[in-house]
Structures are given as C-alpha cells and as structure tokens.
Amino acid sequence: MRQAYNSCRNRHCPKCQGLARAQWLAQRQAELLPVPYFHVVFTLPAQIAEIAFQNKAAVYTILFKAASEALRVAAADPRHLGAAIGVVAVLHTWGQNLHHHPHVHCVVPGGGLSLEPAPAKAGDRRWIACRLPVRVLSRLFRRLFLEHLQDAFDAGQLRFFSDLASLADPATFCAQLAGLKRIEWVVYAKPPFGGPEQVLAYLGHYTHRVAIANSRLVSLDQGKVSFRWKDYRHHDKSKHKLMTLSADEFIRRFLLHALPDGFHRIRHYGLFANGHRVAKLAQCRLLLAAPTPPTPDPTADYRQRYRCLTGRSLDICPACGGAMASLGPIPRKAPTWPDTS
C-alpha cells in the first residue's frame, strides 16, 4: 500500500501541474500554425533582478511588456519583416541553483501577417516568413524596459528596502539606469525548430514548471537537502553537479519564486492575443492553406481528458498495472483550530 496525496493544486507545487499542463498544451494545439518556430529568451541584468525581487508584480509585468514589444516592434519594421507576429511568453524566475534569475521564454512563429496589402490583390494580406535580428532585439528590449521602469518609478509604483533603500532617491535611481544603458543585455534566440508537434513538446518543458522538480531532489538527511543542478558555465559533463543546502536555506530559495496572487505567468500577444486570436489565426491558416485542427471534447470528464492528453489512465495502478476500483470516498476532516481563549 502506498499513499496518494490529494492534489493541493497550488501552481508552485512541482507535483500538481500534470493535468493543468496537459490541458494548456491541448488548447495551444488548436492554435499552432504549420511553420517553424523561434525560441527567444529575454534575461534581466543582476541589478534589475534585485529591484524585481522587491517589486515582483511591477517589474515582472514590465519584463513581459518590454519583451513582447521588442519582438513585435522589430517584426513590424520593414527592414526586418514588416509583419504582425504572435508571441507566447512564459515567465521563469529561477536559475538551476534556485537563485533569483528572472527571464522570459518566448515562442514565436517564423513569420507573420504582412502589414502592407499584397500587390496582386489590394486589401489582402500575406504571410511572410522571417528571421529574428537578435542584436536589434537586445538593444530594443533594453531601451523599452528602462523606459517602462522609469515610468513606474515616476508613478510611485516601486518600493525600495534594505540595501536598495537609496534607490528611492530620484537622482540615485536615474544614475543606476544610466549605468544599465551602457551594458549589453542578454537576449538569446535558438535557431528555428520544427512544426506544431515539436513546438508542443518544446513548450511542455517550460510551461507550468516551478523552481525545482521532484526528479532533481536527491536526499533529505540530517536537516540538509541535496539536489542536482546544471552549471551552464561548463559545457561538458562537469556541468552536472550536486548542491547541498540546509533545509531552511532550501525553503528560502524555493520561496523566492512564489508569484504575487493573481499574477499571470503565461501570456499571449499579437496574433495570439485573446481579443482577436480566433479571427487572426483563421486568416493565417487560410493564407498557409492549413486545415483547422480538431478541438478537444468539452464534455469529457477529467479522467478521460487526462488519458487523452497524456496517454496514461488514472484507473490503472501505477505500481502493479492492474485496474483500480473505487471503494468509496474518505470524508475530509474539519480543520482543528487551537484554543486561544
């Protein structure tokens, strides 16, 4: 006999994201286009990461805004593409060692709707294939982010404490931003990868992830937690390392990545924006001569959806492979509150 705990459904839990991830990917399957896709990562400098930690909602929102604007502005420029593109952006706030490392993963289709009418048929739009100018994106992202950060400061939306208290002074804050304008910001774009199937598999590695997966945990021994991590400064086998932290330090690092209540960590822009997604994607498929993908059955219960999405049945015992039978519910106990009288 083994215990199977009820799902806590907390989005920061590494064990409770399977069904949510599968459902999200199924919804995206109906939206993906049969074109190559880019994976672009926008990373904040360490100086900004410190500000972000004390102003999570404000700075993470600016990160999303600046990254999506940089992609769409660069794509709209006729020198690069001259088209409207779509963006799916996912926020991650951690590095492999659980330190605070805010960055946004963006998946971008390799093309967009022309912003100019096609010469052959006035009023029609064309699908244009593209490549992404990384150096242009880096500098555009830097400028847009710092402009939005200055606007947030001027609007009184930022708070500074402890070692950053001096940044509450406008002159000090402006000096900090001036220094950040002179350094290169990291924007990384992988070469285009395959079509919808590959994109879904790729997205699955980034959506609904949390700071650490159970599979990386090695041991809890004498109040110390050991886990595997990758040191990306090395490119050979030596990058695979083991880190051991006190339980308190491990918990502290994990909680660095708790998001503000109600904050959306997956966002859609351009062709994928909620307001006009259906109409824009239908136009794209028409231009690409692509069929409309089937939509999932909305009447299926969660067990059927899970089996359809993951290929695994909740009615099969994960230990022996036999069919499981429901014997009855176990009533939830009412919480006990301490007597404070």
VEXBA-218862 format. One record per residue (C-alpha): residue number from 0; residue in three letters; chain; x, z, y. Coordinates in steps of 0.02 Angstrom, whole numbers, plus 50000, padded with zeros to 5 digits. Example, Ala and Ser with C-alpha at 12.3 -4.5 7.8 and 13.67 -1.06 7.14 Angstrom:
BEGIN
0 / Ala / A / 50615 / 50390 / 49775
1 / Ser / A / 50684 / 50357 / 49947
***
This chain:
BEGIN
0 / Met / A / 50000 / 50000 / 50000
1 / Arg / A / 50061 / 49963 / 50175
2 / Gln / A / 49990 / 49999 / 50345
3 / Ala / A / 49924 / 49856 / 50452
4 / Tyr / A / 49900 / 49921 / 50627
5 / Asn / A / 49760 / 49867 / 50742
6 / Ser / A / 49817 / 49743 / 50873
7 / Cys / A / 49847 / 49826 / 51041
8 / Arg / A / 49825 / 49654 / 51125
9 / Asn / A / 49947 / 49703 / 51260
10 / Arg / A / 50034 / 49547 / 51324
11 / His / A / 50201 / 49639 / 51325
12 / Cys / A / 50189 / 49681 / 51139
13 / Pro / A / 50303 / 49574 / 51029
14 / Lys / A / 50183 / 49591 / 50881
15 / Cys / A / 50017 / 49544 / 50960
16 / Gln / A / 50048 / 49369 / 51029
17 / Gly / A / 50024 / 49260 / 50874
18 / Leu / A / 49841 / 49212 / 50894
19 / Ala / A / 49849 / 49201 / 51084
20 / Arg / A / 50000 / 49086 / 51071
21 / Ala / A / 49917 / 48976 / 50940
22 / Gln / A / 49756 / 48962 / 51042
23 / Trp / A / 49852 / 48919 / 51200
24 / Leu / A / 49952 / 48784 / 51111
25 / Ala / A / 49793 / 48710 / 51037
26 / Gln / A / 49718 / 48697 / 51211
27 / Arg / A / 49876 / 48613 / 51275
28 / Gln / A / 49873 / 48490 / 51130
29 / Ala / A / 49719 / 48409 / 51207
30 / Glu / A / 49813 / 48386 / 51372
31 / Leu / A / 49984 / 48321 / 51320
32 / Leu / A / 50024 / 48140 / 51354
33 / Pro / A / 50119 / 48022 / 51235
34 / Val / A / 50276 / 48017 / 51342
35 / Pro / A / 50447 / 48103 / 51338
36 / Tyr / A / 50455 / 48272 / 51425
37 / Phe / A / 50587 / 48364 / 51525
38 / His / A / 50628 / 48549 / 51514
39 / Val / A / 50687 / 48616 / 51683
40 / Val / A / 50742 / 48796 / 51714
41 / Phe / A / 50748 / 48874 / 51888
42 / Thr / A / 50851 / 49035 / 51898
43 / Leu / A / 50862 / 49161 / 52040
44 / Pro / A / 51033 / 49222 / 52100
45 / Ala / A / 51076 / 49404 / 52064
46 / Gln / A / 51050 / 49454 / 52247
47 / Ile / A / 50871 / 49389 / 52240
48 / Ala / A / 50840 / 49466 / 52069
49 / Glu / A / 50872 / 49637 / 52146
50 / Ile / A / 50741 / 49603 / 52280
51 / Ala / A / 50622 / 49535 / 52148
52 / Phe / A / 50633 / 49695 / 52045
53 / Gln / A / 50567 / 49797 / 52192
54 / Asn / A / 50437 / 49664 / 52239
55 / Lys / A / 50385 / 49588 / 52075
56 / Ala / A / 50217 / 49510 / 52119
57 / Ala / A / 50276 / 49439 / 52285
58 / Val / A / 50443 / 49367 / 52229
59 / Tyr / A / 50384 / 49303 / 52059
60 / Thr / A / 50243 / 49212 / 52149
61 / Ile / A / 50370 / 49135 / 52268
62 / Leu / A / 50476 / 49084 / 52118
63 / Phe / A / 50329 / 48991 / 52042
64 / Lys / A / 50284 / 48912 / 52208
65 / Ala / A / 50459 / 48854 / 52253
66 / Ala / A / 50498 / 48785 / 52080
67 / Ser / A / 50335 / 48687 / 52066
68 / Glu / A / 50350 / 48624 / 52245
69 / Ala / A / 50530 / 48567 / 52217
70 / Leu / A / 50478 / 48466 / 52065
71 / Arg / A / 50326 / 48387 / 52148
72 / Val / A / 50412 / 48351 / 52314
73 / Ala / A / 50562 / 48271 / 52228
74 / Ala / A / 50447 / 48167 / 52118
75 / Ala / A / 50340 / 48111 / 52266
76 / Asp / A / 50495 / 48045 / 52357
77 / Pro / A / 50501 / 47854 / 52333
78 / Arg / A / 50690 / 47866 / 52315
79 / His / A / 50667 / 47962 / 52153
80 / Leu / A / 50495 / 47920 / 52083
81 / Gly / A / 50356 / 47903 / 52212
82 / Ala / A / 50227 / 47980 / 52097
83 / Ala / A / 50121 / 48134 / 52066
84 / Ile / A / 50179 / 48232 / 51914
85 / Gly / A / 50117 / 48379 / 51811
86 / Val / A / 50206 / 48544 / 51780
87 / Val / A / 50179 / 48685 / 51654
88 / Ala / A / 50280 / 48836 / 51713
89 / Val / A / 50318 / 48994 / 51613
90 / Leu / A / 50399 / 49149 / 51689
91 / His / A / 50533 / 49244 / 51595
92 / Thr / A / 50616 / 49395 / 51674
93 / Trp / A / 50746 / 49441 / 51544
94 / Gly / A / 50914 / 49392 / 51477
95 / Gln / A / 50969 / 49416 / 51297
96 / Asn / A / 51038 / 49589 / 51338
97 / Leu / A / 50869 / 49640 / 51416
98 / His / A / 50938 / 49648 / 51593
99 / His / A / 50829 / 49585 / 51735
100 / His / A / 50855 / 49397 / 51745
101 / Pro / A / 50704 / 49309 / 51823
102 / His / A / 50687 / 49123 / 51790
103 / Val / A / 50550 / 48995 / 51763
104 / His / A / 50542 / 48870 / 51621
105 / Cys / A / 50453 / 48710 / 51672
106 / Val / A / 50395 / 48572 / 51555
107 / Val / A / 50370 / 48408 / 51649
108 / Pro / A / 50307 / 48241 / 51581
109 / Gly / A / 50432 / 48100 / 51602
110 / Gly / A / 50328 / 48005 / 51729
111 / Gly / A / 50177 / 48017 / 51844
112 / Leu / A / 50037 / 47929 / 51936
113 / Ser / A / 50102 / 47812 / 52069
114 / Leu / A / 50065 / 47869 / 52247
115 / Glu / A / 50054 / 47686 / 52300
116 / Pro / A / 49921 / 47560 / 52243
117 / Ala / A / 49979 / 47436 / 52112
118 / Pro / A / 50015 / 47266 / 52190
119 / Ala / A / 49911 / 47171 / 52062
120 / Lys / A / 49752 / 47272 / 52084
121 / Ala / A / 49727 / 47355 / 52251
122 / Gly / A / 49662 / 47531 / 52232
123 / Asp / A / 49729 / 47554 / 52054
124 / Arg / A / 49869 / 47674 / 52016
125 / Arg / A / 50014 / 47650 / 51897
126 / Trp / A / 50104 / 47763 / 51776
127 / Ile / A / 50289 / 47769 / 51822
128 / Ala / A / 50425 / 47835 / 51707
129 / Cys / A / 50553 / 47948 / 51789
130 / Arg / A / 50715 / 48044 / 51780
131 / Leu / A / 50745 / 48208 / 51870
132 / Pro / A / 50881 / 48225 / 52006
133 / Val / A / 50949 / 48398 / 51962
134 / Arg / A / 51063 / 48417 / 52114
135 / Val / A / 50920 / 48371 / 52230
136 / Leu / A / 50806 / 48493 / 52140
137 / Ser / A / 50932 / 48634 / 52156
138 / Arg / A / 50952 / 48618 / 52343
139 / Leu / A / 50767 / 48587 / 52373
140 / Phe / A / 50723 / 48739 / 52268
141 / Arg / A / 50847 / 48846 / 52366
142 / Arg / A / 50776 / 48792 / 52534
143 / Leu / A / 50594 / 48813 / 52484
144 / Phe / A / 50622 / 48982 / 52402
145 / Leu / A / 50716 / 49055 / 52551
146 / Glu / A / 50585 / 48988 / 52672
147 / His / A / 50444 / 49069 / 52573
148 / Leu / A / 50543 / 49230 / 52555
149 / Gln / A / 50570 / 49238 / 52743
150 / Asp / A / 50384 / 49208 / 52770
151 / Ala / A / 50343 / 49351 / 52651
152 / Phe / A / 50464 / 49465 / 52745
153 / Asp / A / 50388 / 49418 / 52914
154 / Ala / A / 50214 / 49453 / 52845
155 / Gly / A / 50266 / 49627 / 52788
156 / Gln / A / 50241 / 49586 / 52604
157 / Leu / A / 50412 / 49650 / 52547
158 / Arg / A / 50466 / 49831 / 52522
159 / Phe / A / 50644 / 49895 / 52501
160 / Phe / A / 50704 / 50058 / 52424
161 / Ser / A / 50862 / 50148 / 52373
162 / Asp / A / 51015 / 50033 / 52379
163 / Leu / A / 50912 / 49894 / 52460
164 / Ala / A / 50837 / 50001 / 52599
165 / Ser / A / 50950 / 49919 / 52729
166 / Leu / A / 50863 / 49752 / 52699
167 / Ala / A / 50710 / 49818 / 52788
168 / Asp / A / 50806 / 49783 / 52949
169 / Pro / A / 50767 / 49602 / 53003
170 / Ala / A / 50947 / 49565 / 53054
171 / Thr / A / 51017 / 49627 / 52888
172 / Phe / A / 50886 / 49530 / 52791
173 / Cys / A / 50925 / 49369 / 52886
174 / Ala / A / 51111 / 49393 / 52854
175 / Gln / A / 51075 / 49413 / 52668
176 / Leu / A / 50976 / 49250 / 52667
177 / Ala / A / 51111 / 49160 / 52766
178 / Gly / A / 51237 / 49201 / 52630
179 / Leu / A / 51119 / 49138 / 52495
180 / Lys / A / 51104 / 48970 / 52584
181 / Arg / A / 51289 / 48939 / 52555
182 / Ile / A / 51294 / 48962 / 52367
183 / Glu / A / 51238 / 48843 / 52230
184 / Trp / A / 51078 / 48893 / 52142
185 / Val / A / 51063 / 48861 / 51956
186 / Val / A / 50938 / 48728 / 51904
187 / Tyr / A / 50958 / 48661 / 51728
188 / Ala / A / 50870 / 48508 / 51657
189 / Lys / A / 50882 / 48461 / 51474
190 / Pro / A / 50876 / 48275 / 51429
191 / Pro / A / 50700 / 48212 / 51389
192 / Phe / A / 50639 / 48259 / 51217
193 / Gly / A / 50501 / 48182 / 51108
194 / Gly / A / 50314 / 48164 / 51122
195 / Pro / A / 50169 / 48287 / 51105
196 / Glu / A / 50215 / 48360 / 50935
197 / Gln / A / 50391 / 48402 / 50990
198 / Val / A / 50328 / 48470 / 51156
199 / Leu / A / 50207 / 48588 / 51070
200 / Ala / A / 50344 / 48653 / 50955
201 / Tyr / A / 50458 / 48673 / 51106
202 / Leu / A / 50327 / 48762 / 51211
203 / Gly / A / 50297 / 48881 / 51067
204 / His / A / 50472 / 48951 / 51093
205 / Tyr / A / 50435 / 49000 / 51274
206 / Thr / A / 50251 / 49044 / 51294
207 / His / A / 50188 / 49218 / 51251
208 / Arg / A / 50363 / 49282 / 51222
209 / Val / A / 50416 / 49454 / 51276
210 / Ala / A / 50585 / 49529 / 51315
211 / Ile / A / 50631 / 49556 / 51133
212 / Ala / A / 50560 / 49503 / 50965
213 / Asn / A / 50545 / 49619 / 50815
214 / Ser / A / 50658 / 49500 / 50719
215 / Arg / A / 50804 / 49545 / 50833
216 / Leu / A / 50789 / 49732 / 50801
217 / Val / A / 50917 / 49794 / 50675
218 / Ser / A / 50903 / 49983 / 50667
219 / Leu / A / 50849 / 50145 / 50747
220 / Asp / A / 50974 / 50278 / 50696
221 / Gln / A / 51006 / 50449 / 50774
222 / Gly / A / 50917 / 50403 / 50935
223 / Lys / A / 51007 / 50236 / 50956
224 / Val / A / 50930 / 50062 / 50945
225 / Ser / A / 51034 / 49914 / 50884
226 / Phe / A / 50980 / 49735 / 50911
227 / Arg / A / 51052 / 49560 / 50900
228 / Trp / A / 51086 / 49458 / 51056
229 / Lys / A / 51174 / 49298 / 51109
230 / Asp / A / 51312 / 49295 / 51238
231 / Tyr / A / 51293 / 49121 / 51313
232 / Arg / A / 51463 / 49134 / 51396
233 / His / A / 51531 / 49087 / 51225
234 / His / A / 51485 / 48926 / 51136
235 / Asp / A / 51544 / 48963 / 50959
236 / Lys / A / 51494 / 49089 / 50827
237 / Ser / A / 51564 / 49231 / 50933
238 / Lys / A / 51411 / 49219 / 51047
239 / His / A / 51308 / 49310 / 50913
240 / Lys / A / 51332 / 49495 / 50947
241 / Leu / A / 51258 / 49666 / 50910
242 / Met / A / 51212 / 49785 / 51050
243 / Thr / A / 51176 / 49970 / 51027
244 / Leu / A / 51088 / 50071 / 51162
245 / Ser / A / 51016 / 50244 / 51172
246 / Ala / A / 50829 / 50244 / 51141
247 / Asp / A / 50797 / 50293 / 51322
248 / Glu / A / 50905 / 50151 / 51389
249 / Phe / A / 50823 / 50027 / 51270
250 / Ile / A / 50650 / 50079 / 51329
251 / Arg / A / 50707 / 50072 / 51511
252 / Arg / A / 50771 / 49895 / 51491
253 / Phe / A / 50614 / 49839 / 51399
254 / Leu / A / 50501 / 49909 / 51535
255 / Leu / A / 50598 / 49814 / 51668
256 / His / A / 50497 / 49664 / 51612
257 / Ala / A / 50321 / 49736 / 51623
258 / Leu / A / 50224 / 49620 / 51739
259 / Pro / A / 50105 / 49679 / 51876
260 / Asp / A / 49924 / 49695 / 51821
261 / Gly / A / 49832 / 49529 / 51830
262 / Phe / A / 49989 / 49427 / 51859
263 / His / A / 49983 / 49255 / 51775
264 / Arg / A / 50148 / 49214 / 51690
265 / Ile / A / 50095 / 49038 / 51636
266 / Arg / A / 50040 / 48920 / 51775
267 / His / A / 49992 / 48737 / 51790
268 / Tyr / A / 50025 / 48620 / 51936
269 / Gly / A / 49999 / 48440 / 51989
270 / Leu / A / 49914 / 48335 / 51856
271 / Phe / A / 49890 / 48492 / 51750
272 / Ala / A / 49809 / 48597 / 51889
273 / Asn / A / 49641 / 48669 / 51838
274 / Gly / A / 49542 / 48591 / 51980
275 / His / A / 49564 / 48409 / 51927
276 / Arg / A / 49653 / 48417 / 51759
277 / Val / A / 49520 / 48327 / 51656
278 / Ala / A / 49499 / 48181 / 51777
279 / Lys / A / 49686 / 48157 / 51808
280 / Leu / A / 49734 / 48163 / 51625
281 / Ala / A / 49594 / 48041 / 51581
282 / Gln / A / 49666 / 47922 / 51710
283 / Cys / A / 49841 / 47944 / 51638
284 / Arg / A / 49780 / 47907 / 51461
285 / Leu / A / 49690 / 47752 / 51523
286 / Leu / A / 49850 / 47686 / 51602
287 / Leu / A / 49952 / 47731 / 51448
288 / Ala / A / 49821 / 47659 / 51329
289 / Ala / A / 49822 / 47826 / 51240
290 / Pro / A / 49674 / 47893 / 51138
291 / Thr / A / 49588 / 48054 / 51185
292 / Pro / A / 49645 / 48192 / 51066
293 / Pro / A / 49514 / 48289 / 50967
294 / Thr / A / 49456 / 48456 / 51037
295 / Pro / A / 49453 / 48614 / 50930
296 / Asp / A / 49286 / 48675 / 50860
297 / Pro / A / 49221 / 48807 / 50983
298 / Thr / A / 49105 / 48884 / 50852
299 / Ala / A / 49243 / 48936 / 50732
300 / Asp / A / 49274 / 49124 / 50719
301 / Tyr / A / 49446 / 49198 / 50747
302 / Arg / A / 49492 / 49191 / 50561
303 / Gln / A / 49452 / 49005 / 50550
304 / Arg / A / 49542 / 48970 / 50713
305 / Tyr / A / 49696 / 49065 / 50655
306 / Arg / A / 49701 / 48971 / 50489
307 / Cys / A / 49677 / 48803 / 50577
308 / Leu / A / 49808 / 48839 / 50710
309 / Thr / A / 49943 / 48922 / 50605
310 / Gly / A / 49910 / 48864 / 50427
311 / Arg / A / 49903 / 49046 / 50371
312 / Ser / A / 49747 / 49135 / 50311
313 / Leu / A / 49703 / 49312 / 50361
314 / Asp / A / 49610 / 49328 / 50196
315 / Ile / A / 49770 / 49313 / 50094
316 / Cys / A / 49876 / 49466 / 50062
317 / Pro / A / 50046 / 49440 / 50145
318 / Ala / A / 50130 / 49546 / 50010
319 / Cys / A / 50064 / 49476 / 49845
320 / Gly / A / 49972 / 49318 / 49897
321 / Gly / A / 49807 / 49374 / 49821
322 / Ala / A / 49636 / 49360 / 49902
323 / Met / A / 49587 / 49513 / 50004
324 / Ala / A / 49413 / 49588 / 50003
325 / Ser / A / 49334 / 49685 / 50145
326 / Leu / A / 49284 / 49859 / 50085
327 / Gly / A / 49212 / 49918 / 50249
328 / Pro / A / 49262 / 49970 / 50424
329 / Ile / A / 49356 / 50129 / 50463
330 / Pro / A / 49272 / 50209 / 50614
331 / Arg / A / 49382 / 50235 / 50764
332 / Lys / A / 49411 / 50417 / 50804
333 / Ala / A / 49365 / 50477 / 50977
334 / Pro / A / 49518 / 50522 / 51081
335 / Thr / A / 49558 / 50706 / 51093
336 / Trp / A / 49593 / 50772 / 51266
337 / Pro / A / 49698 / 50927 / 51298
338 / Asp / A / 49607 / 51080 / 51360
339 / Thr / A / 49663 / 51102 / 51541
340 / Ser / A / 49549 / 51248 / 51580
***
